[in-house]
Amino acid sequence: MLRALAITIGALVILALAVVAIGVGVRSLMTPVVDGIHHRKGQDFALIERGRYLTAVADCASCHTIPGEGRPFAGGRRIETPFGFVAAANITPDAETGIGTWTDRQFDAAVRQGERRDGKPLYPAMPFPYYSRMSREDVLAIRAYLDTVAPVRNPVTSDLLPFPLSIRAGMLAWDALYFRPGEFRPDDTKSPEWNRGAYLVEGPGHCGACHTPKTWLGGDENAQKLRGSVIQGWFAPNITNDSTRGLGRWSPDDIVEYLRDGHNRLSAATGPMAEEIALSSSHMTDADLYAIAAYLKDQRGGSEATPPARSEDAAMAAGGAIYRDVCSACHTPDGRGVPYLFPALAASPSVRSRDPTTLIRIVLRGARSVATVREPTGPGMPAFGWQLDDSEVAAVLTYIRNSWGVAAAPVTAEEVHTARTRLAARSE
Amino acid sequence: MRLHRRDLLASTAVLFGGITAHASIVSGALPWQPSAGTPPEPARPGPWLFFTNEEAAAIEAIADRIIPPDPQTPGGKDAGCAVFIDRQLAGPYGRQEGLYTAAPFHKGKKEQGPQSDAGPAEQYRKALAALDRYCRANRNNRAFADLSDAEKDDILAGLESSRIALEGTNGKEFFEAILKDVQQGFFADPLYGGNRDMVAWKMIGYPGARYDYRDWVSRHNERFPLPPVSIMGRPGWMPGKA
C-alpha cells in the first residue's frame, strides 16, 4: 500500500512537471463559461424547486453535509480517496466561508470545469468530470436552490492530501489525462428515455464515480465503464447488462425499485449505495429512474472471463456445511432468500463480482440495509466475524459464489485475513 | 374528612392535567453498528483457572459418578464437566457479578436464592476442603478421588440425604449445586468447556445451535440427518475435514 502510494506520488510529480504545460493548454481550450455576475432569482420557485431536485440527483449532500449534524451543505466531511482524505467545501450561501459571494460563472466553473474561485484546480473527489456533462441551466438551478439554504459559517480546510499531491497544480496533469469536458450530447438514434437516462447516469448521477474501474491514478477506465470498482472498502458492483455479474437478470422494474426503495425482490442496498439511495435516488421521479434503468440495461457488460464451475472440493464441502448451518435460515437453502427482506444470493451480481471485497466485509461485520418510505424496515445482517475464522469465511463465500448454477473465482483465507485487518481500522 | 365526589373529580383532573404527555415519532432506521453484539468468549483449553489440582481431581471424580462413562458416551470427567465448572467459577458467575451481595443476611426460602456474601466460588472451595477432611478422617486418609466407586457413591448419597454432614458447610446444598453444574457442563455448548466434541448432544440426538427447521416441520418420525453444531461450528466447517 505504502509502496503503491510512493509510486503514485513519484509518477504524479513527473507527470506534473512534464504535462503541466499541456494541462494549462487544455484548461484554456475548455468550453468557455459564459461570463456573468450572479443574479439572485429570489422568488423563482420553479427554478429553486428544479434546483432542489437536481441537488438530490447530483447527491451533493453525500459529501457536503456531515450526517447527523443538522447543518446541510456546510461542508467539512472528510472524503476518502485512494490517495488520502479531501474535505468537502462549505456550499451554503455564507458570504465568508461558503459560496455566498461567488458569481454564477465561478459556481459553474467549479461544478463543470473543476476550477476553484482562485483559479486553482479542484481534486476530482469532486466529480466535476461527470458534472461537466450537465447543462448550464441545470447547474444554475442547483445554485438557485443552494442560495435558499441556511448560511452556515464553517471554514473548511480542504487540503488534507500529503505532499506532493497537495500541490494542486499537479491536478492539471490529471485533467489532461482524464478530464474530457463538455456537455452531454444526445444520441439521436436512441429514445428520449434512453437519452434522459444517459444524461442522469453520466452527468449529475455520476454513477461511474464509484462503479467504473479506475486507473492507478484514479481516472476512469472508460473501456470498462460501469463494470465495477473498489471504493472505500466496498466493491461497487458491475451495473451493466452483463447477465452474470451485472444487472442482466434484473428487469427495469427491479432497477427502479432498488434505486427508489433500496429493496427489490432480489436484493437490498447497503454501504455507500444505501447512503446514495437515502439521499439521492429515493427522491427521484419514477420517470427518471426508468430512464436510468433503460440506459443501464443498454450497457454492454464486456466479456469477463468466467472461471469454470468448481467441482466438489474441500472448500465447497465446508462452505456448504457452513451455509446450511448458519446462512440458510434467512437466505434459504436454495439461495433464493425472501423477497424484499433477505437478498437472493443465487441471483446477486454482487455475490459473483470479480472482487469479493463487499462479500467479505458483510460476512465479517454484518450489514444494514437502507430504510426508505416504501421499505421502512431496513433489515440488517448480523456480524459473523467472531464466529467464522478466515478459512471458514473463505469457504462459505467460495460456496455461494459457485452454487446455484453460476461460477466465480474462489475466495482465499489470505484475502479474508487482509480484509479483517483493514476493516479493524474502519469505523463504519 | 369527608371526600366529595366533585372534589375527587376535580383533583383527579388537576393531577392528570398536570402531567404533559410527550409523544415522539421515530423515523428512519434504528441505530446500527458494524460488528455489534457481545459474542460469547470461548473457554480456552489449558491449566485450571480456579481449582487446585486436588480440587479438580475431586470434581472430576464426582462428575464421573453423576454421569458415568459407558461404551457409547464418555462420562462427566472426559466430557469436560470439571473444566466447565472451573471456568464458570473463575469468571463472573463465581464472583457473583451483578448480584446484590451486601448484608444483612437472613435465612431465606429456597426460592429466594442464596443468602450469603460467599459466592459459588467460595462455597465450592469450602465444601471441597470439608469433603477432603471428611474422606481423610473416615476413609483411611484417602482423598475422594482415590476411593472406590462404591465408596464415592456412598458419600454422595450421604450428602444428598444429609446423612453425612460436612464441617463448616452445608453438604446437601453442595451436592445439589454440583449435580446441577455437572449436568450443565455436560449439555452446555462446547464453547464453555464441557460437552466435548458435542458428545452429550450426539447421545440424545440434539442437533445443536441451528435455527431453521422449516423443512422438517411436517416430516414426522424421521431422524434429522444433520450432525449437531456448536456455536463455534463443527468439524465439517473446516475445509479438508468434512
Interface residues (C-beta under 8 A of the other chain):
Chain A: A314 A315 A317 A318 G319 A321 I322 R324 D325 S328 A329 P333 L364 R365 G366 R368 V370 A371 G378 G380 P382 A383 G385 W386 Q387 L388 S391 E392 A394 A395 L423 R426 E428
Chain B: G28 A29 L30 W32 Q33 P34 S35 A36 G37 P39 R210 Y211 D212 D215 L226 V229 I231 M232 G233 R234 G236 W237 M238 P239 G240 K241 A242
